[in-house]
Amino acid sequence: MTARKRRGVLLLLSALSIGLLLGSISLSAFGYRAETLILDQWFTTRYRVFGSQTIDPSLVIVGVDAATVHHFGKPLLLWQKDLADLVAKIKLDQPTAVGLDFLISPKTEKLGDEDPIKTRLQTDAFALGSVCLEGPPVILVERYAEDEFSHTKGTEGYEDDMLLSPHEMVRDLLVQPNGETPALGIANVPTDLDGTVRRYKTFLAVGTVSKSFTPSSFAFRLLTAATGEPLVYDQLEHPTSGTPSHLGWKGQSVPFLFDDSFLLNYPGPVQANAKPGEAPPPSLTFPIISALSVLEGKVPQSTFKDKIVIVAPTAVGLDDAKVVPGDPRYPGGAIHATVLNMFLTQSFIDRPSWAWIGLCGFSGLLGAFLGRSGRWLLLGFASIVLVCSSFAAFSLANVWLPTVFPLLSYGFGSLLGYIERLFTVERDRARVRSTFSRMVSPQVMDHVLKDLSTLRHGVRKEITVLFTDINNFTPVCEKHEPEEVISMLSDYFSKMVDVIMKYDGYLKQYVGDEIMVIFGAPDDRDDHATRAVLTALEMREVLIQSKLDAGSNPGFFDIKAGINTGEVVVGKVGPESRWEYAAVGDAVNLGARVMSTAQKLGTDIGVSEATRQRFEKERAATAATSHPQVAWTSMGVQSFKGKISQMEVFSIERQGSNP
């Protein structure tokens, strides 16, 4: 295996390891908190894109709103009789079950037996307990005094003295012969550290006879009472021992997160209360009917028939609103209705651990591959696909996939891939660019690297070619050692190439002591004739100055040059294994002939008539003051070897100061 392949394998293994590590972290409490930031947005976006989710039509909320509170006209402690009347009115319609999400837990131990307040509380409690014994089942609520169980406590962390229950007379009426009270359910909902309710908890209770664990949350008690189907909690050991547990109902399995809690699948934000006397309007989520409408008999008959009814506070003053994803004031009763809806519509949100870890690992590998390939647009597009896939899985399949940690894994993988690229691909590219830059100017190099398609197919265009050759090269070489000749050539070529690069010429090739330069290709600049002429003039000036500086030291200071302009085809020539950029056409050959003719005519720079015409055209297109001033001296019309046609040749001199 080559070193490059070994680096590639190491890159993929490193990206995969980081991804799997991040996937494991995503399943921790920290990962849960990070991912819920995106989960909240998925709820809001899903509702806006797809509308509310499926809602079972048997669910109805009777809200004790501000109008109802005003109608009661007394403190909450004295509402037991009013709530009993409200439940009795609802039960006349024969609902399947009624849940009363109100807890009135008066402490009367310090009141005397003859105290009228104590007597009234007992009388009202008896009325409330009595209405619960007749007709369709009624579920009342209990509540733990401390609501801090979301992350720190298990079921065994709650003592009986922390549990707030209805009046003892109500409990006495509801207790069964075996000592159990299935008509009571715990109404607490776990709150995450940011104050948002995203989960629901089972709250396991131990039966006095069977000693088995049964879910005792308010929604579970209400579901069992309404359907007659019990929830089954299976475990191998104690529920807090860490042993995986299973909660099932009618063949459905509830996917737990932690602490016997599961994600709530809110169908959407609740709608405004229905006006008194009106039938429940078409609901976006759960219909909420004013309790005052029920008490005044303004609700149409059979409104609650075969329905599961939850009586819950909706008035702002009763302070029962919760913060949930997508709704900052979600009624507590609607949270319990959400749980019931999840069971009735089979809409649980699953968080498969294997998918979380696998997605993070895959994201790391994908990022490493794309980062190493340098496909930046595809790299950005893939990150968008990851996010959209997470949203699609949540919205269409009720599967919660991570977003934050796969993106982190993707980012780390991309970074590793890019670092590896810097050590291989970019290093190779830099070496190629460095080598290429010694042949052409940076501007020409960039043009060639950006426009490879033109190179492959070739293009017809007008260019100017410049040929130079050292005069008396062979006799000079015979007078010096080869090492000295190499040194002299290196100094000569260095000076000439600097001039060529200055005017953005393409150094086509060296042939012995001859140099061929192309202007106008592969770049698209229109001043190619001007640049070729200036290059030849400056070559002459540089060599004159070099000869003065060298004194008696040897060197190559005497050259001849030929310049011609014409239409040629430029592009890639040669097989894929070894090709070069070339210009093919009669104008190129004529440029070499002009160079040979110049020496015979006694001048060091020969320029064709075609180049002079192009030079004047370029001069006319620019300001006269900015264009170089050149003196043209005709050397007459000349014939060229292998050519039938003739052309006038000129020698040139610079006018004015040096550039």
C-alpha positions as CSV (number, residue, x, y, z in Angstrom):
1,M,0.0,0.0,0.0
2,T,1.4,3.4,-1.0
3,A,1.9,6.2,1.5
4,R,-1.0,8.1,0.0
5,K,-3.4,5.2,0.4
6,R,-2.3,4.7,4.0
7,R,-3.0,8.4,4.7
8,G,-6.4,8.0,3.1
9,V,-7.3,4.9,5.2
10,L,-6.1,6.7,8.3
11,L,-8.2,9.7,7.4
12,L,-11.3,7.7,7.1
13,L,-10.7,5.7,10.3
14,S,-10.1,9.0,12.2
15,A,-13.2,10.6,10.8
16,L,-15.3,7.5,11.6
17,S,-13.9,7.4,15.2
18,I,-14.7,11.0,15.8
19,G,-18.2,10.5,14.4
20,L,-18.9,7.5,16.6
21,L,-17.6,9.3,19.6
22,L,-19.8,12.3,18.9
23,G,-22.7,9.9,18.3
24,S,-22.2,8.4,21.8
25,I,-22.0,11.9,23.3
26,S,-25.2,12.9,21.5
27,L,-27.1,10.2,23.5
28,S,-26.0,11.7,26.9
29,A,-27.8,14.4,28.9
30,F,-25.6,17.0,27.3
31,G,-26.3,15.7,23.9
32,Y,-30.1,15.7,24.6
33,R,-30.0,19.4,25.7
34,A,-28.0,20.4,22.5
35,E,-30.3,18.5,20.1
36,T,-33.5,19.8,21.7
37,L,-32.6,23.2,20.4
38,I,-33.1,22.0,16.9
39,L,-36.0,19.7,17.9
40,D,-38.0,22.8,19.0
41,Q,-37.5,24.3,15.6
42,W,-38.7,21.1,13.9
43,F,-42.0,21.3,15.8
44,T,-42.5,24.9,14.7
45,T,-41.4,24.3,11.1
46,R,-43.5,21.1,10.8
47,Y,-46.6,22.9,11.8
48,R,-46.0,25.7,9.4
49,V,-45.2,23.4,6.5
50,F,-47.6,20.5,7.1
51,G,-50.1,22.0,9.5
52,S,-51.3,20.2,12.6
53,Q,-50.8,16.5,13.0
54,T,-53.5,13.8,13.2
55,I,-55.7,14.4,16.2
56,D,-58.1,11.8,17.6
57,P,-61.7,13.2,17.4
58,S,-62.6,11.8,20.8
59,L,-60.4,14.3,22.7
60,V,-62.0,17.5,24.1
61,I,-60.8,20.0,26.6
62,V,-63.2,22.0,28.8
63,G,-61.3,25.1,29.8
64,V,-61.9,27.0,33.0
65,D,-61.3,30.4,31.5
66,A,-61.5,33.9,32.8
67,A,-65.3,34.1,32.3
68,T,-65.7,30.9,34.3
69,V,-63.5,32.1,37.1
70,H,-65.6,35.3,37.3
71,H,-68.7,33.2,37.4
72,F,-67.4,31.1,40.3
73,G,-66.7,34.3,42.2
74,K,-64.8,32.7,45.1
75,P,-61.3,31.5,45.9
76,L,-60.0,28.2,44.3
77,L,-60.1,26.5,47.7
78,L,-64.0,26.7,47.6
79,W,-64.4,25.4,44.0
80,Q,-65.0,21.7,44.8
81,K,-68.8,22.0,44.6
82,D,-68.6,24.0,41.4
83,L,-66.3,21.5,39.8
84,A,-68.6,18.7,40.9
85,D,-71.5,20.5,39.1
86,L,-69.3,21.0,36.0
87,V,-68.4,17.3,35.9
88,A,-72.0,16.3,36.5
89,K,-73.1,18.4,33.5
90,I,-70.4,16.8,31.3
91,K,-71.4,13.3,32.4
92,L,-74.9,13.8,31.2
93,D,-73.6,13.5,27.7
94,Q,-72.1,10.0,28.5
95,P,-68.4,10.6,27.7
96,T,-66.1,7.6,27.9
97,A,-64.2,9.3,30.8
98,V,-63.6,12.7,32.4
99,G,-60.3,13.9,33.7
100,L,-60.4,16.7,36.2
101,D,-57.0,18.5,36.1
102,F,-57.7,20.6,39.2
103,L,-56.1,19.9,42.6
104,I,-57.8,21.3,45.7
105,S,-55.9,20.0,48.7
106,P,-57.1,21.9,51.8
107,K,-55.4,21.3,55.1
108,T,-58.1,21.2,57.8
109,E,-56.2,19.5,60.6
110,K,-55.9,22.7,62.7
111,L,-59.5,23.7,62.2
112,G,-62.0,22.8,64.9
113,D,-64.8,20.2,64.2
114,E,-67.4,22.9,64.5
115,D,-65.6,25.4,62.2
116,P,-68.0,26.3,59.4
117,I,-65.1,26.5,56.8
118,K,-64.1,22.9,57.7
119,T,-67.7,21.8,57.5
120,R,-68.2,23.4,54.1
121,L,-64.9,21.9,52.7
122,Q,-66.0,18.5,53.9
123,T,-69.4,18.9,52.3
124,D,-68.0,20.1,49.0
125,A,-65.4,17.3,49.0
126,F,-68.2,14.8,49.6
127,A,-70.1,16.2,46.6
128,L,-67.0,16.0,44.4
129,G,-66.2,12.5,45.5
130,S,-69.8,11.4,45.0
131,V,-70.0,12.6,41.4
132,C,-66.9,10.6,40.7
133,L,-68.5,7.4,41.8
134,E,-71.5,7.6,39.4
135,G,-71.7,7.0,35.7
136,P,-68.6,7.3,33.4
137,P,-65.3,7.2,35.2
138,V,-63.7,10.3,36.5
139,I,-60.0,10.7,37.1
140,L,-58.7,13.3,39.6
141,V,-55.2,14.5,40.0
142,E,-52.4,14.3,42.5
143,R,-49.2,16.3,42.4
144,Y,-45.8,16.1,43.9
145,A,-45.0,19.3,45.8
146,E,-41.5,19.6,44.2
147,D,-41.2,19.6,40.4
148,E,-37.5,18.8,40.1
149,F,-37.6,15.2,39.0
150,S,-36.7,15.7,35.4
151,H,-33.0,15.0,35.7
152,T,-32.1,14.1,39.2
153,K,-34.6,11.7,40.7
154,G,-36.2,8.4,39.9
155,T,-39.5,7.1,41.1
156,E,-38.1,6.0,44.4
157,G,-37.0,9.6,45.1
158,Y,-40.5,10.7,46.0
159,E,-41.9,10.3,49.5
160,D,-45.6,10.1,50.3
161,D,-45.4,13.4,52.3
162,M,-44.4,15.2,49.1
163,L,-47.6,14.1,47.3
164,L,-50.5,16.6,47.4
165,S,-53.8,14.8,47.1
166,P,-57.5,15.8,47.0
167,H,-59.4,16.2,50.3
168,E,-59.2,13.1,52.5
169,M,-62.9,12.6,52.2
170,V,-62.5,12.4,48.4
171,R,-59.8,9.8,48.8
172,D,-61.9,7.8,51.2
173,L,-64.7,7.7,48.7
174,L,-62.3,6.7,45.8
175,V,-60.2,4.0,47.5
176,Q,-61.0,0.5,46.4
177,P,-61.2,-2.6,48.7
178,N,-57.7,-3.6,47.8
179,G,-56.4,-0.2,48.9
180,E,-55.6,1.1,45.4
181,T,-56.9,4.4,44.0
182,P,-56.9,4.0,40.2
183,A,-59.1,7.1,40.0
184,L,-56.2,9.3,41.0
185,G,-53.3,10.1,38.6
186,I,-50.2,12.2,39.1
187,A,-50.3,15.4,37.0
188,N,-46.6,16.5,37.2
189,V,-44.8,16.9,33.9
190,P,-41.0,16.9,33.7
191,T,-39.5,20.2,32.8
192,D,-36.1,20.4,31.1
193,L,-33.4,22.7,32.4
194,D,-34.5,25.5,30.0
195,G,-38.0,25.3,31.4
196,T,-39.5,23.6,28.4
197,V,-41.8,20.6,28.6
198,R,-40.7,18.0,26.1
199,R,-41.2,14.7,27.9
200,Y,-43.9,12.9,29.8
201,K,-43.2,10.5,32.8
202,T,-44.9,7.3,33.7
203,F,-44.7,7.6,37.5
204,L,-44.8,4.0,38.5
205,A,-47.0,3.0,41.5
206,V,-46.8,-0.2,43.5
207,G,-50.1,-2.0,44.0
208,T,-50.9,-3.1,47.6
209,V,-51.9,-6.6,46.5
210,S,-50.0,-7.5,43.4
211,K,-46.8,-5.6,44.3
212,S,-46.4,-4.9,40.6
213,F,-45.5,-1.6,39.1
214,T,-48.3,0.2,37.2
215,P,-48.1,3.6,35.4
216,S,-49.9,6.1,37.6
217,S,-49.6,9.3,35.5
218,F,-52.8,11.3,35.0
219,A,-53.0,10.6,31.2
220,F,-52.4,6.9,31.7
221,R,-55.1,6.6,34.3
222,L,-57.5,8.4,32.0
223,L,-56.6,6.3,29.0
224,T,-57.2,3.1,30.9
225,A,-60.5,4.3,32.3
226,A,-61.7,5.4,28.9
227,T,-60.7,2.4,26.9
228,G,-60.7,-0.4,29.5
229,E,-57.2,-1.4,28.2
230,P,-54.5,-1.4,30.8
231,L,-51.0,-0.2,30.2
232,V,-48.3,-2.9,30.8
233,Y,-45.0,-2.0,32.3
234,D,-42.5,-4.8,31.9
235,Q,-39.1,-4.9,33.7
236,L,-36.5,-7.4,34.8
237,E,-35.4,-5.5,37.9
238,H,-36.1,-2.4,39.8
239,P,-37.2,0.4,37.4
240,T,-34.3,2.6,38.4
241,S,-31.7,0.0,38.2
242,G,-30.9,0.9,34.6
243,T,-32.4,-2.3,33.2
244,P,-34.3,-1.5,29.9
245,S,-38.0,-1.3,30.6
246,H,-41.0,-1.5,28.3
247,L,-44.3,0.3,28.4
248,G,-47.0,-1.2,26.1
249,W,-50.7,-0.5,25.3
250,K,-52.7,-2.6,22.9
251,G,-49.6,-3.9,21.2
252,Q,-48.0,-0.4,21.0
253,S,-44.6,0.1,22.5
254,V,-43.5,3.4,24.0
255,P,-39.9,4.4,23.1
256,F,-38.4,5.7,26.3
257,L,-35.7,8.3,26.5
258,F,-34.5,8.2,30.2
259,D,-36.0,8.1,33.7
260,D,-39.1,6.3,32.3
261,S,-40.0,9.3,30.2
262,F,-40.7,9.7,26.5
263,L,-40.9,12.5,24.0
264,L,-44.2,14.4,23.6
265,N,-45.4,14.7,20.0
266,Y,-47.3,18.0,20.1
267,P,-49.6,18.2,17.2
268,G,-49.3,22.0,17.1
269,P,-50.2,25.1,19.1
270,V,-53.6,25.1,20.7
271,Q,-56.4,27.3,19.3
272,A,-58.2,30.1,21.1
273,N,-61.2,29.2,23.4
274,A,-64.6,28.7,21.8
275,K,-67.1,31.4,22.6
276,P,-69.9,30.6,25.1
277,G,-72.9,29.1,23.4
278,E,-71.0,28.0,20.3
279,A,-70.2,24.5,19.2
280,P,-66.5,23.6,19.1
281,P,-65.1,25.1,15.9
282,P,-63.0,23.1,13.5
283,S,-59.8,22.6,15.5
284,L,-56.2,23.0,14.5
285,T,-55.4,20.9,17.5
286,F,-57.6,20.2,20.5
287,P,-61.0,21.9,20.7
288,I,-61.3,23.9,23.9
289,I,-64.8,24.6,25.2
290,S,-65.5,27.2,27.8
291,A,-66.6,25.6,31.1
292,L,-69.1,28.5,31.5
293,S,-70.9,27.4,28.3
294,V,-71.2,23.9,29.8
295,L,-72.6,25.2,33.2
296,E,-75.1,27.5,31.4
297,G,-76.3,24.7,29.1
298,K,-75.2,26.4,25.9
299,V,-73.2,23.5,24.6
300,P,-75.1,21.4,22.0
301,Q,-76.3,18.0,23.2
302,S,-74.0,15.0,22.5
303,T,-71.0,17.3,22.4
304,F,-69.2,15.1,24.8
305,K,-70.8,11.7,23.9
306,D,-68.1,9.0,23.6
307,K,-65.4,11.6,24.2
308,I,-62.5,11.7,26.6
309,V,-63.0,15.1,28.3
310,I,-60.2,16.9,30.2
311,V,-61.3,19.7,32.5
312,A,-58.3,22.0,32.9
313,P,-57.4,25.6,33.7
314,T,-57.0,27.9,30.7
315,A,-57.4,31.3,32.4
316,V,-54.1,33.2,32.8
317,G,-54.7,33.8,36.5
318,L,-54.7,30.1,37.2
319,D,-51.0,29.9,36.1
320,D,-51.2,26.4,34.4
321,A,-49.6,27.4,31.1
322,K,-46.4,25.6,30.2
323,V,-43.6,26.4,27.7
324,V,-43.6,23.7,25.0
325,P,-41.9,23.6,21.6
326,G,-43.7,26.0,19.3
327,D,-46.0,27.5,22.0
328,P,-44.9,29.5,25.0
329,R,-48.4,29.3,26.7
330,Y,-49.6,25.7,26.3
331,P,-52.3,24.7,28.7
332,G,-51.3,21.9,31.1
333,G,-54.5,20.0,30.2
334,A,-53.4,20.0,26.6
335,I,-50.2,18.3,27.5
336,H,-52.2,15.4,29.0
337,A,-54.4,15.4,25.9
338,T,-51.2,15.2,23.8
339,V,-50.2,12.0,25.6
340,L,-53.7,10.5,25.0
341,N,-53.5,11.5,21.3
342,M,-50.1,9.8,20.9
343,F,-51.6,6.5,22.1
344,L,-54.9,6.8,20.2
345,T,-53.2,7.8,16.9
346,Q,-50.0,5.7,17.4
347,S,-47.8,8.8,16.9
348,F,-44.9,8.2,19.2
349,I,-41.6,9.9,18.5
350,D,-38.8,7.3,18.3
351,R,-35.1,8.1,18.9
352,P,-33.2,5.0,17.7
353,S,-29.8,5.0,19.4
354,W,-28.2,3.0,16.6
355,A,-29.4,5.6,14.0
356,W,-27.9,8.5,16.1
357,I,-24.5,6.8,16.4
358,G,-24.6,5.6,12.8
359,L,-25.6,9.0,11.4
360,C,-22.7,10.7,13.2
361,G,-20.3,8.1,12.0
362,F,-21.5,8.4,8.4
363,S,-21.4,12.2,8.6
364,G,-17.8,12.1,9.6
365,L,-16.9,9.8,6.7
366,L,-18.8,11.9,4.2
367,G,-17.1,15.1,5.4
368,A,-13.7,13.6,5.2
369,F,-14.3,12.4,1.6
370,L,-15.7,15.7,0.4
371,G,-13.2,17.7,2.3
372,R,-10.3,15.8,0.7
373,S,-11.9,16.0,-2.7
374,G,-12.1,19.8,-2.5
375,R,-15.7,19.9,-3.9
376,W,-16.8,22.9,-1.9
377,L,-20.2,23.4,-3.4
378,L,-21.0,19.7,-2.9
379,L,-19.6,20.0,0.7
380,G,-22.1,22.8,1.4
381,F,-25.0,21.0,-0.3
382,A,-24.4,17.8,1.7
383,S,-24.7,19.7,4.9
384,I,-28.0,21.1,3.8
385,V,-29.1,17.6,2.9
386,L,-28.2,16.3,6.4
387,V,-30.4,19.0,8.0
388,C,-33.3,18.5,5.6
389,S,-33.1,14.7,6.2
390,S,-33.4,15.2,9.9
391,F,-36.4,17.4,9.4
392,A,-38.0,15.0,6.9
393,A,-37.6,12.0,9.2
394,F,-39.2,13.9,12.1
395,S,-42.1,15.4,10.1
396,L,-42.9,12.3,7.9
397,A,-41.9,9.4,10.1
398,N,-41.9,10.7,13.7
399,V,-38.3,9.7,14.0
400,W,-36.0,12.1,15.9
401,L,-32.6,12.1,14.2
402,P,-29.8,14.3,15.5
403,T,-28.7,17.4,13.7
404,V,-26.2,19.2,15.9
405,F,-23.8,16.3,16.4
406,P,-23.9,15.0,12.8
407,L,-23.0,18.5,11.6
408,L,-20.2,18.6,14.2
409,S,-19.0,15.2,12.9
410,Y,-19.3,16.4,9.4
411,G,-17.3,19.6,10.1
412,F,-14.5,17.7,11.9
413,G,-14.4,15.1,9.1
414,S,-14.3,17.9,6.5
415,L,-11.5,19.6,8.4
416,L,-9.5,16.4,8.6
417,G,-10.1,15.8,4.9
418,Y,-8.9,19.2,4.0
419,I,-5.8,19.0,6.1
420,E,-5.0,15.7,4.4
421,R,-5.6,17.4,1.1
422,L,-3.2,20.2,2.0
423,F,-0.5,17.6,2.5
424,T,-1.2,15.7,-0.7
425,V,-3.4,17.3,-3.4
426,E,-2.8,20.9,-2.6
427,R,0.9,20.2,-2.2
428,D,1.0,18.5,-5.6
429,R,-1.0,21.4,-7.1
430,A,1.3,23.9,-5.5
431,R,4.3,22.1,-7.0
432,V,2.6,22.1,-10.4
433,R,1.8,25.8,-10.2
434,S,5.3,26.6,-9.1
435,T,6.7,24.7,-12.0
436,F,4.2,26.2,-14.4
437,S,4.9,29.7,-13.1
438,R,8.5,29.4,-14.2
439,M,7.2,29.0,-17.8
440,V,4.5,31.7,-17.9
441,S,3.4,34.7,-16.0
442,P,1.0,34.2,-13.1
443,Q,-1.8,35.8,-15.1
444,V,-1.4,33.3,-18.0
445,M,-1.0,30.4,-15.6
446,D,-4.3,31.2,-13.9
447,H,-6.0,31.4,-17.2
448,V,-4.7,28.1,-18.3
449,L,-5.7,26.3,-15.1
450,K,-9.2,27.8,-15.2
451,D,-10.0,27.1,-18.8
452,L,-9.0,23.5,-19.5
453,S,-11.8,22.8,-22.0
454,T,-10.4,25.4,-24.4
455,L,-7.0,23.6,-24.2
456,R,-8.5,20.2,-25.0
457,H,-10.4,21.3,-28.1
458,G,-8.2,24.2,-29.4
459,V,-9.4,27.6,-30.5
460,R,-8.6,29.8,-33.6
461,K,-7.4,33.2,-32.6
462,E,-5.0,36.0,-33.6
463,I,-1.7,36.1,-31.7
464,T,1.7,37.6,-31.9
465,V,4.8,35.4,-31.8
466,L,8.3,36.5,-30.8
467,F,11.4,34.4,-31.6
468,T,14.9,35.2,-30.2
469,D,18.2,33.6,-30.9
470,I,21.8,34.2,-29.7
471,N,24.2,35.4,-32.4
472,N,27.4,33.4,-32.8
473,F,26.3,30.9,-30.2
474,T,28.5,28.0,-31.4
475,P,31.8,30.0,-31.7
476,V,31.3,31.5,-28.2
477,C,30.7,28.0,-26.7
478,E,33.9,26.7,-28.3
479,K,35.9,29.3,-26.4
480,H,34.5,28.3,-22.9
481,E,34.2,25.2,-20.8
482,P,30.7,23.6,-20.6
483,E,30.2,24.6,-17.0
484,E,30.9,28.2,-17.9
485,V,28.5,28.0,-20.9
486,I,25.8,26.6,-18.6
487,S,26.3,29.5,-16.2
488,M,26.2,32.1,-19.0
489,L,23.0,30.5,-20.5
490,S,21.3,30.5,-17.1
491,D,22.1,34.2,-16.6
492,Y,20.9,35.0,-20.1
493,F,17.7,33.1,-19.8
494,S,17.0,34.5,-16.4
495,K,17.1,38.0,-17.7
496,M,15.1,37.2,-20.8
497,V,12.4,35.3,-18.8
498,D,12.0,38.2,-16.4
499,V,11.2,40.5,-19.3
500,I,8.8,38.0,-20.9
501,M,6.9,37.6,-17.6
502,K,6.7,41.3,-17.2
503,Y,4.7,41.6,-20.4
504,D,2.6,38.5,-19.7
505,G,4.0,36.4,-22.5
506,Y,3.6,32.7,-22.7
507,L,7.1,31.1,-22.8
508,K,6.4,28.3,-25.3
509,Q,9.8,26.6,-25.4
510,Y,13.6,26.7,-25.4
511,V,15.3,25.1,-28.4
512,G,18.9,25.3,-27.6
513,D,19.6,29.0,-27.4
514,E,16.3,29.9,-29.1
515,I,13.3,31.2,-27.3
516,M,9.7,31.2,-28.6
517,V,7.1,33.4,-26.9
518,I,3.4,33.7,-27.6
519,F,1.4,36.8,-26.8
520,G,-2.4,36.8,-26.9
521,A,-2.8,33.2,-25.9
522,P,-3.8,31.5,-23.8
523,D,-4.9,34.9,-22.3
524,D,-7.4,36.9,-24.2
525,R,-5.9,40.4,-24.0
526,D,-6.1,42.4,-27.2
527,D,-2.7,44.3,-26.9
528,H,-0.6,41.3,-27.8
529,A,1.3,43.1,-30.6
530,T,2.2,46.0,-28.4
531,R,3.4,43.7,-25.6
532,A,5.5,41.6,-28.1
533,V,7.2,44.8,-29.4
534,L,7.9,46.1,-25.9
535,T,9.3,42.8,-24.9
536,A,11.8,42.8,-27.8
537,L,12.8,46.4,-27.1
538,E,13.4,45.7,-23.4
539,M,15.3,42.5,-24.1
540,R,17.7,44.7,-26.2
541,E,18.0,47.3,-23.4
542,V,18.6,44.7,-20.7
543,L,21.4,43.0,-22.7
544,I,23.1,46.3,-23.4
545,Q,23.1,47.1,-19.7
546,S,24.2,43.6,-18.8
547,K,27.2,43.9,-21.2
548,L,28.2,47.2,-19.6
549,D,27.9,45.6,-16.1
550,A,29.8,42.5,-17.0
551,G,32.9,44.4,-18.2
552,S,35.4,41.8,-19.4
553,N,33.4,38.8,-18.0
554,P,32.0,36.6,-20.7
555,G,28.3,36.3,-21.5
556,F,25.6,36.2,-24.2
557,F,24.7,39.8,-25.0
558,D,24.1,39.8,-28.8
559,I,20.7,38.4,-30.1
560,K,18.4,38.6,-33.0
561,A,14.6,38.7,-32.7
562,G,11.7,38.3,-35.0
563,I,8.1,39.3,-34.5
564,N,5.0,38.3,-36.5
565,T,1.2,38.5,-36.0
566,G,-1.4,36.2,-37.5
567,E,-4.3,33.8,-37.0
568,V,-3.4,30.3,-35.6
569,V,-5.0,27.5,-33.7
570,V,-3.9,27.2,-30.0
571,G,-4.6,24.4,-27.6
572,K,-3.4,21.1,-26.2
573,V,-1.1,19.0,-28.5
574,G,0.1,15.5,-27.7
575,P,-1.2,12.5,-25.8
576,E,-2.7,12.7,-22.3
577,S,0.5,11.3,-20.8
578,R,2.6,14.1,-22.2
579,W,1.1,17.1,-23.8
580,E,1.9,20.8,-24.2
581,Y,0.2,24.0,-25.1
582,A,1.1,24.9,-28.6
583,A,0.2,27.4,-31.4
584,V,-0.1,25.9,-34.9
585,G,-0.3,27.9,-38.1
586,D,1.7,29.6,-40.8
587,A,2.0,32.8,-38.8
588,V,4.2,30.9,-36.3
589,N,6.6,29.7,-39.0
590,L,6.8,33.2,-40.5
591,G,7.8,34.6,-37.2
592,A,10.9,32.4,-37.2
593,R,11.7,33.4,-40.8
594,V,11.5,37.1,-39.8
595,M,14.1,36.5,-37.1
596,S,16.5,34.9,-39.6
597,T,15.9,37.7,-42.1
598,A,16.6,40.4,-39.5
599,Q,20.2,39.4,-39.1
600,K,20.8,39.4,-42.8
601,L,19.3,42.9,-43.0
602,G,21.8,44.1,-40.3
603,T,19.2,44.7,-37.5
604,D,18.7,42.9,-34.2
605,I,14.9,43.1,-34.2
606,G,12.8,42.4,-37.2
607,V,9.0,43.1,-37.2
608,S,6.6,42.0,-39.9
609,E,4.1,44.4,-41.6
610,A,1.2,42.3,-40.0
611,T,2.6,43.1,-36.5
612,R,3.0,46.8,-37.4
613,Q,-0.6,47.0,-38.6
614,R,-1.8,45.3,-35.4
615,F,0.3,47.6,-33.3
616,E,-1.2,50.7,-34.9
617,K,-4.7,49.3,-34.4
618,E,-4.0,48.8,-30.7
619,R,-2.6,52.3,-30.6
620,A,-5.7,53.8,-32.1
621,A,-7.8,52.0,-29.4
622,T,-5.9,53.6,-26.5
623,A,-5.0,57.1,-25.6
624,A,-2.0,58.3,-27.6
625,T,-0.2,59.5,-24.5
626,S,-0.4,56.2,-22.8
627,H,0.7,54.0,-25.8
628,P,4.4,53.4,-26.2
629,Q,6.2,55.5,-28.9
630,V,8.1,53.4,-31.4
631,A,10.1,54.4,-34.5
632,W,9.6,52.1,-37.4
633,T,12.2,51.8,-40.2
634,S,11.3,49.9,-43.3
635,M,13.8,47.3,-44.4
636,G,11.9,46.6,-47.6
637,V,9.7,43.9,-48.9
638,Q,11.3,40.5,-48.2
639,S,11.0,37.0,-49.5
640,F,11.1,34.1,-47.1
641,K,12.3,30.6,-47.4
642,G,9.5,28.2,-48.3
643,K,7.0,31.1,-48.8
644,I,5.6,32.4,-52.1
645,S,4.2,35.6,-50.8
646,Q,6.4,38.5,-49.7
647,M,6.1,40.9,-46.7
648,E,7.6,44.1,-45.6
649,V,9.9,43.9,-42.6
650,F,10.7,46.8,-40.2
651,S,13.4,47.5,-37.6
652,I,12.3,49.3,-34.5
653,E,13.7,51.7,-31.9
654,R,12.1,53.1,-28.8
655,Q,11.3,56.8,-28.7
656,G,11.3,58.8,-25.5
657,S,12.4,57.5,-22.1
658,N,12.6,53.8,-21.0
659,P,9.4,52.3,-19.5
